[in-house]
């Protein structure tokens, strides 16, 4: 059977891990560009697929034509259970046997769900996470880690972006179908790593660290702003027994609205 996704060639015969493969609109300055990681558990498509701490073989690589690092963040995009668009069928619905669902059982089925892969699957994961970040601030979870309407704030787009990339977790390898290459944090394969909101947003009872947010602070070219932080073993006003284990490191993320580049310019 010919798979048109690969031009009727086998995936293992294709070349992966190629730089400068991220295209418009993902190369835009002020967007959050999402790459894909593998999945885990029953969602593994092939026996040799590693878990979600590996970059998926189909995830495009940076940099952009003007040298900026992309992608920004990764999310699972391999074999995501999704809605099946079957325009030639009527009355399709979810299968009765949920325990028998896997990639191959649904590939040629007539059900209303199907496993799909691609950054089109990982991008909605990050979009949903962005909505949760916005809800976190609007419902006043910052800075106490518990819901408090008096602390409600309207986060900017760059704050949402900062919260997402700040919690990125390092990847182990880049999967190139059956082979692997090395990857390092902030490189052109993984960017800031795998999305993990619990590593960036303080939630009482779920993690043990504080956060400091400075949103939409105007700064002019050539000027500097300075902030002083005191790091202690106390988290959210509580003296937690092992708080120091999570308070020994500090992570700072700076994001901004970048002016639009000149059309046709490759270094703007």
N, C-alpha and C positions, 0 to 999 in steps of 0.2 A: 504494500500500500504506500502510495506517495504522500509524504507529509509536506504540504506546500509551505509551511513555516520555515523549513530549511531548504527550500528550493529543490525538493525531492532528493536531497542528500542526507546522509546520516549525521546526527549531531556530533558524533565522535570524529567525523571527518572535517569538521569546521575548525576555524581558528578563533580562539577565545583570548581574553585578557589583552585586548587591544586598546591602547590609549587613544584619547581624542575621539571617542565614540559617542559622547553625550551631545545631543542635538537640541535645537530650539524646540520649545521654549525653556527647556531645563537649564540653559546656559545664562538665563537672565540674571541680573545682579541681585534683585530683591526677592527672589523666590526661594523656597525651600526645596532643593532638589533631592529626590528620594531614589536610592538604589535598592537592591534586593539582596536579602540573605536567603539561605536555605531554610527549610522547615524541619520539623522533628516528628518523632512518633509515627503514627500510621500515615502521615502525609508524605512520607518519603516516596518519591516516584521510582527511583532506581535503587538497587541494593547498595551501590557504591556511594550514594549521596550521604554527605556528612550533615551534622545538625546545624541549627540556626546561627551558630557562631562562626560559620563559614560564608563568604560572599558567594552568591549564586553565579553560575557560569554565564548567564545571559545578562547580568547587570552591567550597564555601560560604564566606561571608565573616563575619568578626566585626563588632563585638564581641559579648560576651555581654550579657544583659540588665542585669547589674550593672557593665558597663564594662570587663571584662577582655579583653585582646587574644587573639584566636583566629583562625586555627589556630596551633599551635606550630611545626610543621615541614611541609615539603612533600616529596613523592616522586612519581616518574612514575606516572600513573594513566590515561593515555590510550592505548588500544589495547594492552593488556597481554595477551600470549599466555597463555591460561588453560585450565583443564579445562572441557569443554562438558558441561553437564547435559542429556542428551537422553533423558528417561524413556520417550519413545515409540519409541525405537530400541534394537536389540540388536546387540551385536558391533561397535560403533563403535570406531575406533582411530585412531592418528595417520596422516596421509596418507603415501604412499610417497615422493612428490616433495616433499622438504623445501625445495628452492630456490624452488618456486613459491608458498610460503605467504605470503599477505598478508591484509589485513583483508577484502577483498571476496571472495577465493577461498574463505574459510572461513565467510562470513556465512550462506550457504544450504547449506553442505556437510553431509555426514553423518559427519564425522570426530569424534574425541573431544576435539579442541581447538578453541578459538575465541578471537578477539580481543574483549576486553571493556574498558569504560572506566568510571571512577568512583572515588570515594575508597575504595570497597570493594576496588579494585585497588592503590591507593597505600598503604593502611594495612598490608597484609601485607609490603610492602617495608620499612617502618619496623619492623615486628615482627621480621622477620629480622635487621635491623641491630641491634636491641636485644639479640637473642640473641648476636650477634657481640661486642657491647660487653661483655656479661656474660662470655663466654668469654675475651675479652682480659684481663680482670682475674683471673679464676679460674685461668688458665694462667700468670699471672705475667709478662705482657708489660710491665706498669707496674712501675717507671718506666724501665727500661733500653731498652725497645723490642724486646727479644728474649725468647723464652720461657724462664722461669726458675721452677721450681716453688717455690723458696724465697720468691719474692715474691708467691705466690698470695694473693688476698684475695676476700672475698665482697662484691661491690658492692651497695649499697642501690638501691632503685628510683629515688630522686632522683638518685643518681650516674649511673645509666644515662641518665636524662632529661637531665642536664646535659651528658654527653658527646655526646648526639645533637644537641641544639640549639646547642651551642657551635660545631659545625662547619658550621652552615647557611650556604649561599652565596646572595648576593643574586640576586633575579630581575630580568629585564629589563623585561617588560611583563605586563599581565593581558590574556589573550585573551578577548574577549567574542564568540565565534564569528568573525565577519568583521571586527570592529573591535577596537581596543586602547585600554587606559587605562594610565596610569602607575602604578607601584608603588614603594614605598621599603621598605628593611629595617625590620622590626618593625611594619609596618602591618597592617591587618585582612584583607589578602589573602594575604600570604606569611608573616607571623610572622617566624621566624628564617631563613626561606629554604629552599633545596633541600638535602636531607640529603647529607652527604659525610663519611664517617668518617675518610678519610685526612687531612682537615684538622683533626682533633681528637684522634686517638690516635697517639702517636709509634710508628713502626715503623722499625726499623733498616734503612736502605737504601731506604726508600720516601718519607720526608720528613725534614725537618731542623728540628725544634723540640723543646723539652722541655715537660713538663706537670707540674703540681703538683696533687695531689688531696687534699682534706680532706673526709672522708665522715662523716656523722652526728655532726657537732659540735654539741652542745647549747648554745643561747644563750637567755638569759632576756630578757623584754621590757624595753627600755630600756638594755640592756647592749651593749657593742661588743667585737669581737674584731679584732685586727690581726695581719697576717702580712707579713713582709719578704721580698722576692724580689730576686735578683740576676740580671739579664739579661746574658748574654755572647754571644760569637760561637761558643762551644763547644756542641756538641749531643751529648747522650748520652755525654759523656766523650771525644768525638772532636773533633779540630780539622779541621773540614770547610772546604774552600776558599771556598765561597759561603754558609756558614751564616748570615752576617749578613743576607742577603736575606730570610730567614724569621724572624729573631730580632728584627727592628726593631719589631715590634708585639706587644702583649700582649692576650689576650682572656680575660676573666673572666666566669664564669657561676655564678650563685647559684640554687640550687633548694632547695625545702623541702617537707615535708609540711604542708599547710595544714589547719587544723581545719575540720570540716564546717560548712557554712552552715545557717542556720535554715530549715526548710521554709517556702516561700512568701515568703521575704525577697528583695527585689530589690537590696539594697545591703548585703551582709553580708561 
